[in-house]
Amino acid sequence: MPKNRILSRIIEISNISRKEYDDRECAERERLKKNAEKVSLMIMDVVRDAKLRRKATVNINKRNKQEKEKIRQKIETLKLKLADVDARIRNLDVLGEETEKMDQHLATLESYKDYCLDLVEKGTASVISLEVPCLDKRLQQLEEIHESRVQREFNVRQNLLEDKDIASSSWPNTIESVNGKLLCK
């Protein structure tokens, strides 16, 4: 140590401060180390949470895609059912129109038959002889109309046979059976 008291004191203070400084530095280093450990734990928490979030996101996306596919399939099924219902409605409309035309045709035939029978019962010879040529001509027209009606009815049925309800009905499947049944009535 130097012989100068002031200098000795400065060195002594310097040594004391150096020791305090080293102790403080050591304590601060420890505190920084603890802070780093705390932050490391926080980082691990964030990483774990991020992995869980990613996994949850993947699961949610997967479920959403599955739900979307189920809904898409339901929509497709509904579209098919709607198309089927539309086809059936169109078939019913066609059947309704054809029924109306057939009813009109039947009424015309019955009117002709009733007129002929009435003429046979109540008509005079002169009226009958005047009416027969006209009635024969009208009969020829009715036969042509009848044949085309029967053919049209058969064609409509054949076109509509794709519909299960109509196909399972007891409609005849041949033109001959259609002609036979209508001629018998």
matplotlib code that plots the C-alpha trace (Angstrom):
import matplotlib.pyplot as plt

x = [0.0, 1.1, 2.3, 0.1, -3.0, -5.2, -4.1, -4.5, -8.0, -8.8, -7.5, -9.4, -12.6, -11.9, -11.5, -14.6, -16.6, -15.1, -16.3, -19.8, -19.8, -18.8, -21.5, -24.1, -23.1, -23.3, -26.8, -27.9, -26.5, -28.6, -31.6, -31.2, -30.7, -34.0, -35.7, -34.4, -35.7, -39.1, -39.2, -38.2, -41.2, -43.4, -42.0, -42.8, -46.3, -46.7, -45.3, -47.6, -50.6, -49.6, -49.5, -52.8, -54.3, -52.9, -54.3, -57.7, -57.6, -56.9, -59.7, -62.2, -61.2, -61.6, -65.1, -66.1, -65.1, -67.0, -70.1, -69.8, -69.6, -72.6, -74.6, -73.4, -74.6, -77.9, -78.3, -77.6, -80.1, -82.7, -82.0, -82.5, -85.7, -86.9, -86.1, -88.1, -91.0, -90.9, -91.0, -93.9, -95.8, -95.1, -96.3, -99.5, -100.1, -99.7, -102.0, -104.5, -104.5, -104.8, -107.6, -109.4, -109.0, -110.1, -113.1, -114.0, -113.5, -115.7, -118.4, -118.3, -118.6, -121.5, -123.3, -123.0, -124.2, -127.1, -128.1, -127.9, -130.0, -132.5, -132.8, -133.4, -136.1, -137.9, -136.7, -138.9, -137.8, -137.2, -135.2, -133.1, -132.4, -131.3, -129.1, -127.4, -124.9, -124.0, -123.7, -121.6, -119.2, -119.2, -118.5, -115.5, -114.2, -114.8, -112.9, -109.9, -110.0, -110.4, -107.5, -105.2, -106.5, -105.7, -102.3, -101.7, -102.8, -100.5, -97.6, -98.2, -98.2, -95.0, -93.4, -94.6, -93.7, -90.4, -92.2, -92.4, -96.0, -97.3, -95.2, -96.5, -100.1, -102.3, -102.0, -101.7, -98.3, -99.3, -101.3, -103.4, -104.5, -105.2, -107.3, -109.0, -110.0, -111.2, -113.2, -114.8, -116.1]
y = [0.0, 3.5, 5.7, 8.5, 8.4, 10.0, 7.8, 4.8, 5.9, 6.3, 2.8, 1.4, 3.2, 2.0, -1.6, -1.4, 0.0, -2.6, -5.3, -3.7, -3.3, -6.9, -8.0, -5.8, -7.0, -10.6, -9.9, -8.2, -11.1, -13.5, -11.4, -11.3, -15.0, -15.5, -13.1, -15.1, -18.3, -16.7, -15.5, -19.0, -20.4, -17.8, -18.7, -22.4, -21.4, -19.4, -22.2, -24.7, -22.4, -21.8, -25.6, -26.1, -23.2, -24.6, -28.1, -26.5, -24.5, -27.7, -29.5, -26.7, -26.5, -30.2, -30.1, -27.1, -28.9, -32.0, -30.0, -28.1, -31.5, -32.8, -29.7, -29.8, -33.5, -32.5, -29.7, -32.1, -34.6, -31.8, -30.6, -34.2, -34.5, -31.1, -32.1, -35.3, -33.4, -31.0, -33.9, -35.5, -32.2, -31.9, -35.4, -34.7, -31.6, -33.7, -36.3, -33.7, -32.2, -35.6, -36.6, -33.4, -34.2, -37.8, -36.7, -34.3, -37.1, -39.4, -36.8, -36.4, -40.2, -40.5, -37.5, -39.2, -42.6, -40.9, -39.0, -42.2, -44.2, -41.4, -41.2, -44.9, -44.8, -41.6, -40.6, -40.8, -42.6, -39.4, -37.8, -41.0, -41.2, -37.6, -38.0, -41.3, -39.9, -37.1, -39.5, -41.9, -39.1, -38.0, -41.6, -41.7, -38.5, -39.8, -43.1, -41.1, -38.8, -41.9, -43.7, -40.6, -40.1, -43.7, -43.4, -40.1, -41.7, -44.6, -42.3, -40.2, -43.3, -44.6, -41.2, -41.1, -44.7, -43.4, -42.0, -44.8, -44.0, -44.1, -47.2, -49.1, -48.4, -50.8, -49.0, -51.3, -51.4, -52.1, -50.2, -53.3, -53.5, -49.8, -50.1, -53.2, -51.5, -48.3, -50.1, -52.3, -49.3]
z = [0.0, -0.7, 2.1, 1.2, 3.3, 0.8, -1.9, 0.4, 1.2, -2.5, -3.2, -0.3, -1.4, -4.9, -3.6, -1.6, -4.5, -6.8, -4.4, -4.2, -7.9, -8.5, -6.0, -7.6, -11.1, -9.9, -8.4, -11.6, -13.6, -11.5, -11.9, -15.7, -15.6, -13.7, -16.1, -19.0, -17.4, -16.8, -20.5, -21.6, -19.7, -21.3, -24.7, -24.1, -23.1, -26.3, -28.4, -26.7, -27.2, -30.8, -31.4, -29.8, -31.8, -35.0, -34.1, -33.2, -36.5, -38.5, -36.7, -37.2, -40.9, -41.2, -39.5, -41.6, -44.8, -43.7, -42.9, -46.2, -48.0, -46.1, -46.9, -50.6, -50.7, -49.2, -51.7, -54.5, -53.1, -52.8, -56.3, -57.6, -55.6, -56.8, -60.4, -59.8, -58.4, -61.3, -63.7, -61.9, -62.0, -65.7, -66.1, -64.1, -66.3, -69.4, -68.0, -67.0, -70.5, -72.1, -69.7, -70.7, -74.4, -73.9, -72.0, -74.8, -77.3, -75.2, -75.0, -78.8, -79.3, -76.8, -78.4, -81.8, -80.4, -78.6, -81.7, -83.8, -81.3, -80.9, -84.7, -84.9, -82.3, -83.2, -86.6, -89.7, -92.8, -94.7, -91.9, -91.5, -95.2, -95.2, -92.1, -92.9, -95.5, -93.1, -90.2, -92.2, -93.1, -89.4, -88.3, -90.7, -89.1, -85.6, -86.4, -87.7, -84.6, -82.4, -83.9, -83.5, -80.0, -79.1, -80.7, -78.9, -75.6, -76.1, -76.9, -73.8, -71.7, -73.2, -72.6, -69.0, -68.2, -66.9, -63.9, -61.3, -60.2, -63.7, -64.7, -61.7, -62.6, -64.5, -67.9, -70.9, -72.5, -76.1, -78.7, -79.3, -75.7, -75.7, -78.9, -77.5, -74.2, -75.8, -78.5, -75.9, -73.9]

ax = plt.figure().add_subplot(projection="3d")
ax.plot(x, y, z, "-o")
ax.set_aspect("equal")
plt.show()
